[in-house]
Amino acid sequence: MPRWLSQVLPVESRNSRYFARRFGFMDLFEKEEDSPYLQGLGPEPLGNAFNAEEMAERFRGKKAPMKAALLDQRVVAGLGNIYVSEALHRAHILPTVQAGRLVLKSGKPSSRLELLADGVRTVLIEAIEAGGSTLRDFRATDGSSGYFQHRFAVYDREGEPCPTPGCRGVVKRIVQSGRSTFYCPVCQH
């Protein structure tokens, strides 16, 4: 077994599922409704319930920074640090802006929030197609590395030029809620 492996879950199809993350846990339930952990989760970002209108409803009045709001599993389920930084960059949104500021007074999403909803989906789809992001210990079920880290625009690129065409910014790193955040102070506002 690979040294990074924490859990193997054999399934009927004889394929195995690997669980390597150290800050997670695994629990099994007969039905989704039986799990107390799934109650109150926000929409799955690749599901039909995830869109700019849903985000506007969840962000309305929120004073939390956008990065923290997106990492809040009650707001959007399953988004992680890397993909939030990348999606915010694509939408040209600063990670420090208050989430509620992207909701119009009418309660509708701003055009920037619509860009963010699209950016979240696009980043996740591209990451899945690339096999994920291998930084230290992530591996696919066959042990192979992911390749999305080669397409990062800002994540883990502190001090490098922003890849946005025409932007002369340099990627910065800050710490928010104990997590590294990467962004371009020129094209993200």
N, CA and C of each residue as an Amber inpcrd file, in Angstrom:
protein
   567
   0.8400000  -1.1940000   0.0000000   0.0000000   0.0000000   0.0000000
   0.8780000   1.2500000   0.0000000   0.4040000   2.3130000  -0.6600000
   1.1660000   3.5640000  -0.6490000   1.3110000   4.1160000   0.7650000
   2.4390000   4.7720000   1.0660000   2.6960000   5.2800000   2.4140000
   1.7320000   6.3790000   2.8190000   1.1330000   7.0920000   1.8420000
   0.2520000   8.2120000   2.1460000  -1.1710000   7.7710000   2.4400000
  -1.4320000   6.4710000   2.3560000  -2.7910000   5.9600000   2.4790000
  -3.2660000   5.9140000   3.9230000  -4.4730000   6.4290000   4.1660000
  -5.0710000   6.3850000   5.4950000  -6.1820000   5.3540000   5.5760000
  -6.9040000   5.1610000   4.4860000  -8.0730000   4.2900000   4.5030000
  -8.2930000   3.7060000   3.1150000  -8.6580000   2.4250000   3.0470000
  -9.0600000   1.7970000   1.7950000 -10.4810000   1.3110000   1.9840000
 -11.3380000   1.6200000   1.0250000 -12.7290000   1.1980000   1.0940000
 -13.0140000   0.2990000  -0.0990000 -13.0560000  -1.0320000   0.1080000
 -13.3890000  -1.9180000  -1.0100000 -14.8790000  -1.7730000  -1.3420000
 -15.2050000  -1.8110000  -2.6250000 -16.5980000  -1.7080000  -3.0550000
 -16.9360000  -2.9000000  -3.9380000 -18.2340000  -3.1150000  -4.1800000
 -18.6850000  -4.3040000  -4.8990000 -18.0530000  -4.4810000  -6.2680000
 -17.7420000  -3.3960000  -6.9510000 -17.1790000  -3.4890000  -8.3000000
 -15.7190000  -3.9510000  -8.2880000 -15.1880000  -4.2100000  -7.1070000
 -13.8030000  -4.6380000  -6.8980000 -12.7910000  -3.5120000  -7.1100000
 -13.2780000  -2.3200000  -7.3420000 -12.3960000  -1.1520000  -7.3590000
 -12.2690000  -0.6760000  -5.9280000 -11.1730000  -0.0890000  -5.5920000
 -10.9950000   0.4390000  -4.2410000 -11.0650000   1.9490000  -4.2660000
 -11.5040000   2.5170000  -3.1700000 -11.5210000   3.9670000  -3.0100000
 -10.5280000   4.2960000  -1.9070000  -9.6890000   5.2810000  -2.1420000
  -8.6450000   5.6500000  -1.1980000  -9.0010000   6.9430000  -0.4840000
  -8.6240000   7.0100000   0.7730000  -8.8830000   8.1820000   1.6020000
  -7.5580000   8.5750000   2.2200000  -6.9480000   9.6450000   1.6920000
  -5.5980000   9.9940000   2.1290000  -5.5080000  11.2810000   2.9310000
  -6.5770000  12.0540000   3.0000000  -6.4950000  13.3440000   3.6780000
  -6.4070000  13.1500000   5.1880000  -5.4890000  13.8730000   5.8180000
  -5.2700000  13.6940000   7.2480000  -6.1980000  14.5390000   8.1050000
  -6.8080000  15.5950000   7.5290000  -7.6640000  16.4290000   8.3530000
  -9.1400000  16.1090000   8.1450000  -9.4350000  14.9690000   7.5700000
 -10.8200000  14.5520000   7.3500000 -11.1560000  13.3460000   8.1960000
 -12.3180000  12.7960000   7.9340000 -12.7380000  11.5720000   8.6080000
 -13.6650000  10.8110000   7.6790000 -13.9400000   9.5580000   8.0240000
 -14.8420000   8.7480000   7.2270000 -15.8650000   8.1110000   8.1540000
 -17.1110000   8.1350000   7.7150000 -18.1930000   7.4970000   8.4470000
 -19.1560000   6.9380000   7.4120000 -19.7800000   5.8150000   7.6830000
 -20.6880000   5.1840000   6.7310000 -22.1170000   5.2170000   7.2540000
 -23.0580000   5.5070000   6.3550000 -24.4760000   5.5550000   6.6920000
 -25.2660000   4.8510000   5.5980000 -26.3760000   4.2360000   5.9920000
 -27.2470000   3.5720000   5.0200000 -27.7990000   4.5630000   4.0100000
 -28.3020000   5.7030000   4.5160000 -28.9220000   6.7160000   3.6580000
 -28.3150000   8.0750000   3.9470000 -28.2990000   8.9120000   2.9410000
 -27.7490000  10.2590000   3.0780000 -28.4140000  11.0130000   4.2240000
 -29.7330000  10.8460000   4.3630000 -30.4780000  11.5580000   5.4090000
 -30.0450000  11.1620000   6.8230000 -29.4480000   9.9910000   6.9690000
 -29.0380000   9.5100000   8.2870000 -27.7810000  10.2030000   8.8120000
 -27.0520000  10.8710000   7.9470000 -25.7890000  11.4790000   8.3570000
 -25.9930000  12.8770000   8.9280000 -25.6340000  13.0780000  10.1990000
 -25.7400000  14.4240000  10.7660000 -24.7180000  15.3830000  10.1450000
 -23.6770000  14.8350000   9.5240000 -22.6280000  15.6630000   8.9380000
 -23.0770000  16.3410000   7.6430000 -24.0730000  15.7730000   6.9800000
 -24.5260000  16.3270000   5.7080000 -25.6480000  17.3430000   5.8750000
 -26.2090000  17.4170000   7.0760000 -27.2820000  18.3810000   7.3310000
 -26.6960000  19.7870000   7.3460000 -27.3290000  20.6930000   6.6540000
 -26.8880000  22.0830000   6.6710000 -25.7710000  22.4250000   5.7080000
 -25.3610000  21.4670000   4.8850000 -24.3320000  21.7790000   3.8940000
 -24.9180000  22.6350000   2.7830000 -24.0960000  23.5030000   2.2320000
 -24.5100000  24.3070000   1.0900000 -24.5900000  23.4400000  -0.1500000
 -24.9510000  24.0420000  -1.2780000 -25.0760000  23.2670000  -2.5100000
 -23.7260000  22.7610000  -3.0120000 -23.7600000  21.6260000  -3.6550000
 -22.5900000  21.0410000  -4.3110000 -22.2910000  21.9170000  -5.5360000
 -21.0700000  22.4200000  -5.6890000 -20.7820000  23.3830000  -6.7490000
 -20.9360000  22.8720000  -8.1840000 -20.9720000  21.5730000  -8.3830000
 -21.2030000  21.0510000  -9.7300000 -22.6320000  20.5530000  -9.9030000
 -23.4640000  20.7690000  -8.8900000 -24.8600000  20.3480000  -8.9570000
 -25.7680000  21.4290000  -9.5150000 -27.0110000  21.0540000  -9.7690000
 -27.9900000  21.9820000 -10.3440000 -28.3780000  23.1100000  -9.4050000
 -28.2640000  22.9140000  -8.0990000 -28.6830000  23.9390000  -7.1320000
 -27.6570000  25.0610000  -6.9830000 -26.4780000  24.8830000  -7.5530000
 -25.4320000  25.9050000  -7.4240000 -25.5070000  26.8730000  -8.5940000
 -25.7410000  28.1410000  -8.2800000 -25.7660000  29.1890000  -9.2970000
 -25.5850000  30.5360000  -8.6030000 -25.4900000  31.5880000  -9.3890000
 -25.2470000  32.9250000  -8.8320000 -26.3860000  33.3760000  -7.9270000
 -27.6170000  33.0170000  -8.2610000 -28.7650000  33.4090000  -7.4340000
 -28.6890000  32.7580000  -6.0540000 -28.3210000  31.4840000  -6.0200000
 -28.1770000  30.7770000  -4.7430000 -27.0390000  31.3850000  -3.9310000
 -25.9490000  31.7240000  -4.6000000 -24.8260000  32.3530000  -3.9040000
 -25.2500000  33.7010000  -3.3320000 -26.0100000  34.4800000  -4.0980000
 -26.4680000  35.7920000  -3.6220000 -27.3190000  35.6380000  -2.3700000
 -28.1760000  34.6300000  -2.3670000 -29.0230000  34.3860000  -1.1930000
 -28.1740000  34.0530000   0.0350000 -27.1390000  33.2520000  -0.1550000
 -26.2870000  32.8330000   0.9620000 -25.2990000  33.9180000   1.3930000
 -24.9120000  34.8080000   0.4750000 -23.9560000  35.8730000   0.7950000
 -24.6140000  37.1530000   1.2880000 -25.8900000  37.2990000   1.0620000
 -26.5730000  38.5560000   1.4130000 -26.3380000  38.9030000   2.8820000
 -25.8190000  40.1070000   3.1170000 -25.5680000  40.5930000   4.4740000
 -24.3110000  40.0470000   5.1310000 -23.5940000  39.1360000   4.4540000
 -22.3790000  38.5550000   5.0490000 -21.2390000  39.5600000   5.0270000
 -20.6280000  39.7440000   6.1780000 -19.4780000  40.6360000   6.2880000
 -18.1570000  39.8710000   6.1740000 -18.2280000  38.5580000   6.1700000
 -17.0220000  37.7320000   6.0800000 -16.3110000  37.9830000   4.7510000
 -14.9760000  37.8780000   4.7510000 -14.2440000  37.9870000   3.4890000
 -14.7090000  36.8920000   2.5130000 -14.6780000  37.2030000   1.2440000
 -15.1540000  36.2670000   0.2240000 -14.4710000  34.9080000   0.3250000
 -13.1700000  34.8840000   0.5640000 -12.4610000  33.6040000   0.6640000
 -13.0360000  32.7570000   1.7920000 -13.2420000  33.3550000   2.9660000
 -13.7950000  32.6180000   4.1070000 -15.2170000  32.1620000   3.8150000
 -16.0000000  33.0110000   3.1630000 -17.3840000  32.6470000   2.8420000
 -17.4300000  31.4350000   1.9140000 -16.5450000  31.3900000   0.9360000
 -16.5290000  30.2660000  -0.0010000 -16.0200000  28.9760000   0.6340000
 -15.1570000  29.0910000   1.6320000 -14.6630000  27.8940000   2.3220000
 -15.6480000  27.3800000   3.3660000 -16.6560000  28.1760000   3.7060000
 -17.6760000  27.7790000   4.6800000 -18.5700000  26.7210000   4.0310000
 -18.5140000  25.5060000   4.5350000 -19.2450000  24.3880000   3.9390000
 -20.7610000  24.5600000   4.0150000 -21.2380000  25.4540000   4.8700000
 -22.6770000  25.7380000   4.9300000 -23.1010000  26.6310000   3.7700000
 -22.1460000  27.3030000   3.1670000 -22.4260000  28.1980000   2.0410000
 -22.3000000  27.4420000   0.7200000 -21.1800000  26.7720000   0.5260000
 -20.9250000  25.9380000  -0.6540000 -20.2100000  24.6920000  -0.1550000
 -20.7230000  23.5260000  -0.5020000 -20.1220000  22.2760000  -0.0310000
 -18.9230000  21.8780000  -0.8820000 -17.8500000  21.5090000  -0.2120000
 -16.7430000  20.8660000  -0.8880000 -15.6720000  21.7290000  -1.5160000
 -15.7930000  23.0410000  -1.4430000 -14.7400000  23.8770000  -2.0280000
 -13.5260000  23.8910000  -1.1140000 -12.3620000  23.7950000  -1.6970000
 -11.1310000  23.8220000  -0.9260000 -10.3000000  25.0490000  -1.2350000
  -9.2460000  25.2040000  -0.4920000  -8.3900000  26.3800000  -0.5270000
  -7.8350000  26.6970000  -1.9210000  -7.2960000  25.7020000  -2.5810000
  -6.6950000  25.9110000  -3.8980000  -7.7240000  26.4450000  -4.8820000
  -8.8520000  25.7610000  -4.9640000  -9.8400000  26.0840000  -5.9890000
 -10.5570000  27.3960000  -5.7100000 -10.6490000  27.7910000  -4.4560000
 -11.2270000  29.0990000  -4.1290000 -10.2970000  30.2070000  -4.6190000
  -8.9950000  30.0870000  -4.3540000  -8.0450000  31.1010000  -4.8360000
  -8.0960000  31.2180000  -6.3540000  -8.1440000  30.0920000  -7.0320000
  -8.1650000  30.1020000  -8.4940000  -9.4690000  30.6840000  -9.0410000
 -10.6010000  30.3340000  -8.4540000 -11.8970000  30.8510000  -8.9230000
 -12.0090000  32.3500000  -8.6820000 -11.5450000  32.8200000  -7.5330000
 -11.5760000  34.2570000  -7.2520000 -10.7140000  35.0210000  -8.2540000
  -9.5860000  34.4570000  -8.6190000  -8.7260000  35.1120000  -9.6090000
  -9.4390000  35.2030000 -10.9560000 -10.0630000  34.1290000 -11.3790000
 -10.7600000  34.1410000 -12.6700000 -11.8920000  35.1610000 -12.6960000
 -12.5320000  35.3680000 -11.5530000 -13.6420000  36.3300000 -11.4730000
 -13.1470000  37.7400000 -11.1600000 -11.8400000  37.9090000 -10.9760000
 -11.2210000  39.2150000 -10.6650000 -11.7580000  39.8020000  -9.3580000
 -11.9460000  38.9320000  -8.3620000 -12.4820000  39.3550000  -7.0620000
 -11.4080000  39.1840000  -5.9960000 -11.1740000  40.2350000  -5.2200000
 -10.2340000  40.1530000  -4.0980000 -10.7490000  39.1660000  -3.0570000
  -9.8890000  38.3490000  -2.4960000 -10.3290000  37.4050000  -1.4640000
 -10.7520000  38.0930000  -0.1720000 -10.3600000  39.3590000  -0.0070000
 -10.6600000  40.0900000   1.2290000 -11.9530000  40.8940000   1.1670000
 -12.5730000  40.9990000  -0.0130000 -13.8070000  41.7820000  -0.1250000
 -14.9260000  41.0920000   0.6630000 -15.7880000  41.8730000   1.3060000
 -16.9070000  41.2870000   2.0510000 -17.8510000  40.5930000   1.0710000
 -18.2170000  39.3660000   1.3790000 -19.0620000  38.5730000   0.4840000
 -20.3700000  39.2830000   0.1570000 -20.9730000  39.9220000   1.1370000
 -22.2470000  40.5970000   0.9300000 -22.1850000  41.7640000  -0.0390000
 -20.9960000  42.2840000  -0.2970000 -20.8550000  43.4300000  -1.2050000
 -21.0660000  43.0460000  -2.6670000 -21.0990000  41.7550000  -2.9600000
 -21.3260000  41.3090000  -4.3330000 -22.7890000  40.9640000  -4.5950000
 -23.6440000  41.3070000  -3.6340000 -25.0830000  41.1070000  -3.7820000
 -25.7130000  42.4860000  -3.9450000 -26.5400000  42.6420000  -4.9710000
 -27.2070000  43.9200000  -5.2130000 -28.2550000  44.1900000  -4.1380000
 -28.6590000  45.4340000  -3.9840000 -29.6760000  45.7930000  -2.9860000
 -30.9700000  45.0250000  -3.1960000 -31.2540000  44.6750000  -4.4360000
 -32.4580000  43.9020000  -4.7630000 -32.3520000  42.4510000  -4.3050000
 -31.1530000  42.0310000  -3.8850000 -30.9270000  40.6380000  -3.4960000
 -30.4350000  39.7800000  -4.6450000 -30.3720000  40.3550000  -5.8150000
 -29.8910000  39.6320000  -6.9980000 -28.3600000  39.6310000  -7.0100000
 -27.7700000  38.6630000  -7.7170000 -26.3060000  38.6330000  -7.7980000
 -25.7780000  39.7350000  -8.7100000 -24.6360000  40.2910000  -8.3580000
 -23.9590000  41.2450000  -9.2370000 -23.3450000  40.4640000 -10.3980000
 -22.9260000  41.1740000 -11.4250000 -22.2750000  40.5160000 -12.5630000
 -20.9830000  39.8310000 -12.1090000 -20.3240000  40.3970000 -11.1120000
 -19.0960000  39.7880000 -10.5860000 -19.3980000  38.4720000  -9.8740000
 -20.5330000  38.4060000  -9.1840000 -20.9200000  37.1640000  -8.5120000
 -21.2890000  36.1020000  -9.5520000 -21.8890000  36.5250000 -10.6530000
 -22.1800000  35.5860000 -11.7380000 -20.8790000  35.0390000 -12.3310000
 -19.8850000  35.9130000 -12.5020000 -18.5700000  35.4600000 -12.9730000
 -17.9470000  34.4660000 -11.9960000 -18.1240000  34.7140000 -10.7090000
 -17.5650000  33.8220000  -9.6950000 -18.2300000  32.4490000  -9.7430000
 -19.5510000  32.4060000  -9.8530000 -20.2490000  31.1160000  -9.9360000
 -19.7380000  30.3240000 -11.1380000 -19.5960000  30.9960000 -12.2750000
 -19.0510000  30.3340000 -13.4660000 -17.6030000  29.9030000 -13.2400000
 -16.8160000  30.7660000 -12.5820000 -15.4150000  30.4570000 -12.3130000
 -15.2360000  29.2480000 -11.4130000 -16.0840000  29.1320000 -10.3970000
 -16.0170000  27.9740000  -9.4910000 -16.2440000  26.6950000 -10.2870000
 -17.3010000  26.6630000 -11.0730000 -17.6110000  25.4690000 -11.8740000
 -16.4730000  25.1420000 -12.8470000 -16.0040000  26.1530000 -13.5580000
 -14.9620000  25.9410000 -14.5640000 -13.6760000  25.4170000 -13.9400000
 -13.2600000  26.0180000 -12.8460000 -12.0370000  25.5680000 -12.1670000
 -12.1820000  24.1140000 -11.7200000 -13.3130000  23.7700000 -11.1330000
 -13.5080000  22.3990000 -10.6560000 -13.5330000  21.3990000 -11.8110000
 -14.2220000  21.7370000 -12.8830000 -14.2740000  20.8340000 -14.0430000
 -12.8770000  20.6380000 -14.6290000 -12.1350000  21.7180000 -14.7900000
 -10.7700000  21.6110000 -15.3210000  -9.8790000  20.7920000 -14.3910000
 -10.0330000  20.9830000 -13.0860000  -9.2220000  20.2290000 -12.1200000
  -9.5510000  18.7400000 -12.1820000 -10.8250000  18.4130000 -12.2850000
 -11.2300000  17.0040000 -12.3800000 -10.6610000  16.3880000 -13.6510000
 -10.7920000  17.1030000 -14.7650000 -10.2670000  16.5880000 -16.0360000
  -8.7520000  16.4000000 -15.9950000  -8.0590000  17.2190000 -15.2000000
  -6.5960000  17.1120000 -15.0760000  -6.1770000  16.1160000 -13.9930000
  -7.1330000  15.4790000 -13.3480000  -6.8030000  14.4920000 -12.3210000
  -6.5180000  15.0790000 -10.9580000  -6.9220000  16.3320000 -10.7290000
  -6.7130000  16.9720000  -9.4290000  -5.3840000  17.7100000  -9.3690000
  -5.0290000  18.1110000  -8.1680000  -3.7990000  18.8770000  -7.9320000
  -2.9030000  18.1050000  -6.9780000  -1.7440000  17.6860000  -7.4350000
  -0.8000000  16.9840000  -6.5780000   0.2430000  17.9790000  -6.0950000
   0.2020000  18.2800000  -4.8120000   1.2020000  19.1670000  -4.2180000
   2.1470000  18.3600000  -3.3440000   1.6010000  17.5980000  -2.4250000
   2.4270000  16.7880000  -1.5430000   1.9750000  15.3240000  -1.5620000
   0.7720000  15.0650000  -1.0670000   0.3840000  13.6710000  -0.8830000
  -0.8280000  13.2120000  -1.6840000  -1.4660000  14.0740000  -2.4720000
  -2.6390000  13.6450000  -3.2250000  -2.2330000  12.7300000  -4.3650000
  -2.9520000  11.6340000  -4.5080000  -2.7690000  10.7130000  -5.6280000
  -4.1440000  10.2110000  -6.0540000  -4.2740000   9.8550000  -7.3290000
  -5.4960000   9.2440000  -7.8380000  -5.5690000   7.8130000  -7.3170000
  -6.6930000   7.1500000  -7.5630000  -6.8630000   5.7890000  -7.0490000
  -5.8390000   4.8180000  -7.6150000  -5.2810000   5.1210000  -8.7810000
  -4.2580000   4.2380000  -9.3470000  -2.8430000   4.6410000  -8.9330000
  -2.7380000   5.6430000  -8.0430000  -1.4400000   6.0890000  -7.5550000
  -0.7990000   7.1940000  -8.3790000  -1.4320000   7.5620000  -9.4920000
  -0.8520000   8.6050000 -10.3450000  -1.1050000   9.9980000  -9.7730000
  -0.2750000  10.9270000 -10.1940000  -0.3950000  12.3170000  -9.7550000
  -1.4000000  13.0650000 -10.6200000  -2.0010000  14.0970000 -10.0260000
  -2.8390000  15.0050000 -10.7940000  -1.9580000  16.0220000 -11.4990000
  -2.5540000  16.7860000 -12.4250000  -1.7750000  17.7480000 -13.2040000
  -2.3140000  19.1700000 -13.1460000  -3.3890000  19.4180000 -12.3930000
  -3.9670000  20.7580000 -12.3970000  -3.0210000  21.7870000 -11.7910000
  -2.1080000  21.3780000 -10.9290000  -1.1660000  22.3300000 -10.3260000
  -0.3110000  23.0260000 -11.3860000  -0.1720000  22.4340000 -12.5440000
   0.5930000  23.0610000 -13.6240000  -0.1980000  24.1810000 -14.3030000
  -1.4940000  24.2690000 -13.9870000  -2.3420000  25.3020000 -14.5730000
  -2.7170000  26.3870000 -13.5650000  -2.1710000  26.3270000 -12.3630000
  -2.4930000  27.3570000 -11.3710000  -2.1380000  28.7330000 -11.9180000
  -3.0630000  29.6660000 -11.7520000  -2.7930000  31.0560000 -12.1180000
  -2.1530000  31.7870000 -10.9470000  -2.6580000  31.5250000  -9.7300000
  -2.1550000  32.2510000  -8.5600000  -1.7280000  31.3520000  -7.4030000
  -2.3780000  30.2200000  -7.2170000  -2.0890000  29.4050000  -6.0350000
  -0.6200000  28.9720000  -6.0200000   0.0410000  29.2270000  -4.8940000
   1.4370000  28.8510000  -4.6670000   2.4010000  29.5110000  -5.6690000
   2.0230000  30.6890000  -6.1790000   2.8510000  31.4020000  -7.1600000
   3.2510000  32.7900000  -6.6610000   3.4100000  32.9100000  -5.3510000
   3.7990000  34.1970000  -4.7650000   5.0520000  34.7460000  -5.4450000
   4.9930000  36.0510000  -5.7870000   6.1340000  36.7210000  -6.3920000
   6.2350000  36.5770000  -7.8970000   5.4060000  35.7370000  -8.4920000
   5.4380000  35.5500000  -9.9440000   4.4980000  36.5470000 -10.6180000
   4.7500000  36.8640000 -11.8850000   3.8560000  37.7800000 -12.6010000
   2.4640000  37.1680000 -12.7580000   1.4450000  37.9990000 -12.6630000
   0.0750000  37.5440000 -12.8880000  -0.0470000  37.0930000 -14.3410000
  -0.6640000  35.9270000 -14.5900000  -0.7720000  35.4270000 -15.9620000
  -1.9040000  36.0580000 -16.7810000  -2.7110000  36.9290000 -16.1720000
  -3.7990000  37.5630000 -16.9080000  -3.2170000  38.4700000 -17.9930000
  -3.6360000  38.2860000 -19.2450000  -3.1080000  39.1250000 -20.3270000
  -3.2900000  40.6150000 -20.0300000  -2.2140000  41.3750000 -20.2000000
  -2.2500000  42.8150000 -19.9850000  -2.0780000  43.2560000 -18.5460000
  -2.1210000  42.3340000 -17.6080000  -1.9520000  42.6890000 -16.1950000
  -0.4590000  42.7330000 -15.8790000  -0.0640000  43.7380000 -15.1380000
   1.3470000  43.8540000 -14.7470000   1.5380000  43.5620000 -13.2620000
   0.5290000  42.9270000 -12.6680000   0.5970000  42.6210000 -11.2460000
   1.5050000  41.4530000 -10.9300000   1.8090000  41.3260000  -9.6500000
   2.6180000  40.2260000  -9.1290000   1.7750000  39.5140000  -8.0790000
   1.7550000  38.1940000  -8.1260000   0.9450000  37.4070000  -7.2010000
   1.4280000  37.6210000  -5.7700000   0.4830000  37.8880000  -4.8860000
   0.7530000  38.0980000  -3.4580000   0.1850000  36.9320000  -2.6630000
   0.7150000  36.7600000  -1.4610000   0.2240000  35.7450000  -0.5290000
  -0.1210000  36.4300000   0.7770000  -1.3100000  36.1150000   1.3010000
  -1.7040000  36.5440000   2.6410000  -2.2320000  35.3160000   3.3640000
  -2.3970000  35.4250000   4.6650000  -2.9750000  34.3340000   5.4450000
  -4.3400000  34.7850000   5.9350000  -5.3570000  33.9840000   5.6370000
  -6.7230000  34.2370000   6.0880000  -7.2060000  32.9960000   6.8240000
  -7.6530000  33.1740000   8.0430000  -8.1480000  32.0560000   8.8530000
  -7.1520000  30.9030000   8.8770000  -5.8690000  31.2380000   8.9560000
  -4.8400000  30.2130000   9.0470000  -4.5090000  29.5280000   7.7330000
  -5.0820000  29.9840000   6.6270000  -4.8420000  29.3580000   5.3200000
  -4.1700000  30.3490000   4.3840000  -3.2650000  29.8710000   3.5670000
  -2.6240000  30.7300000   2.5720000  -3.6220000  31.1010000   1.4870000
  -3.6020000  32.3660000   1.1230000  -4.4460000  32.8840000   0.0500000
  -3.5250000  33.5550000  -0.9550000  -3.7190000  33.2460000  -2.2250000
  -2.9090000  33.8260000  -3.2930000  -3.8210000  34.6190000  -4.2130000
  -3.3540000  35.8060000  -4.6270000  -4.1790000  36.6750000  -5.4720000
  -3.3080000  37.7130000  -6.1620000  -3.8830000  38.3750000  -7.1590000
  -3.2090000  39.4790000  -7.8380000  -3.8690000  40.7770000  -7.3890000
  -3.1280000  41.6680000  -6.7300000  -3.7150000  42.9180000  -6.2430000
  -4.0550000  43.9110000  -7.3550000  -3.6130000  43.6490000  -8.5800000
  -3.9020000  44.5570000  -9.6910000  -5.2090000  44.1760000 -10.3870000
  -5.3530000  42.9340000 -10.8080000  -6.5580000  42.5790000 -11.5750000
  -7.6970000  42.0370000 -10.7100000  -7.4400000  41.7630000  -9.4490000
  -8.5150000  41.3720000  -8.5360000  -8.8560000  42.5900000  -7.6850000
 -10.1220000  42.9610000  -7.6680000 -10.5430000  44.1530000  -6.9200000
 -11.8970000  43.9370000  -6.2830000
